[in-house]
Amino acid sequence: MFVVQGGKILLIRKKRGIGAGKVNGPGGKFEPGETALQCVLREVREELRIDVTDAREMGVLNFSFTCGTIPEIRCHVFMASSFTGTPSETPEAEPFWSPVEEIPYDLMWQDDRYWLPAMLRGKRFQAFFTFEGDRMLDYSLETEEE
């Protein structure tokens, strides 16, 4: 989930799990019976203590890893512009606002620099990435207007 307001984007410094230490948007794993929307709303509430009120799905990211110890991952990416509550630090995440023009891509997964700018321009997307550890080896990205 990426909340964008007034030229700024709400990001997190991930504290644990896959990607610990990296900057990202809040999110996580499905619980049994959840839809992608239900999952992301729950994860944002758990990680940041806010309730997003206008989430819309923007795309899907598909990841494969050459190491074999991490399974293939499919991520549904959402964007929003409004929420209730105050973004707060939790054991999972430390939230911060970044100007959209200053997104710290060097602290994020390498794939983010390819699809995130397209999403911020209102394009829906589907992307496929291959990683070896933290290093991106290959990708393909398809975009369309929302």
N, C-alpha and C positions, 0 to 999 in steps of 0.2 A: 504494500500500500504506500502510495506517495501522495501526501497532502501538499497542495500548492496553493498559497495565498499571497497576494500582494507582491509578486515577484520573488517569493521565497519558497523553498521546499523543505519539508520536515523530514529529516534523516535521523538515523540512529547509529551509534557506535555499538556494534554487537558484542556482547560480553561473553557468550558461551555458545557451544554447538558449532555446526558447520559454518565457517566464515567468522568465527570469533576474532575480534580485533579489527575487522573490516567495517567500513561505513556502508550502510544499506538502508532500505526501507523496512519497516516492521512487517513481520509475516511468520509463517510457520507451517506445521504439518496438520493435515486433516485429522479430525476425530471421526469415529464411525458415524455415518449417516449425514455428515455435513456437506453442504454445497461449497463451492469455492468462495462465494460471497459470505456465507455464514462463518467459514473458517477465518477469512481475513478480518472480519469485524471482531470476532472473538480474540484473535491474536493481537490486534491493535489495542483492544481494551486491556488485555493481559500485560502487554509490553510497555504501553505508554499511558494507560489509565485515561484514555479518551474514547468517545463514541463518534465515529464518522457517520455523517448523515446523508451524504450524497455519493457514495462509492459507485464507480462504473468500471467495468472490466475493459482494459485497453489492449491486452495481449497475452500471449503465452510464450514462455521461455522453456526450451527443452535442453537439458544438459546431459552429456555423457562424460565419463571420466576414464582415462586409460589405466589408472592404477588398479581398478577392480575392487577396491575396498569401499568405495562410495557407489551406491546404486545410481541408476539413471534417475534424474529429477525433472519433474514437470512443474513449472511455476505459473500460476495465473497472476497477472499483474493488474493492479487496480490503481486508479487515481481518484482524488476527491479534492474538494475545496472548502468544505465546512465540517465542523465537528463541535461537540460539546465537551467540556472538561478542560484540564490544563495538562499538556504533555509533561509527564513526570518520569524520572529515572526509576527503573525496576531492576531486579537481579538479572534480567535478560538484556536490557538495553538502556543506553544513555541518549536521550533525544536532543537534537539541536536543529536550529533553523539555518539554512544556507541560502544566500542569494542564488537564484537559478544560474546566473552567469558565472558563479564561482563554485559550482559543484565540485567537491574534491575527488575527482575521478581517480587520482593516483592512490587514494586510500580505499577504493572500491574494487569489486571483482572486475576483471578486465573487460568483460562483455558489456558492462553498463554504459560505457562510452559510445556504444553502437546503437542501442535501442532506446535509451532514456531520452536523448535529445529529440528523437522522432516522436516519442510519446508526448513530450512536453509541447510539441508543435501540433498536437491533436491527431496524430496518426495512430491507428490501430496496427498491431504487428504480430508476427509469428517469427520466432527465431530458434535456431539450432546451434549449439556450441559444444565443442569438444575441449576438455581440459586435461592437463597432466598436472596433478596437484593444483597449485594456484595459477599455473601458466596456461593461457588460452592457446590452443593449437590451430583451431579452425572454426569458422562460423558461416552461417547464411542467415539473412534477414529479409523478410518480406514485409512491406508496409502498405497501408491504404488509408485514405482519409476517413475520419470518424463520421 
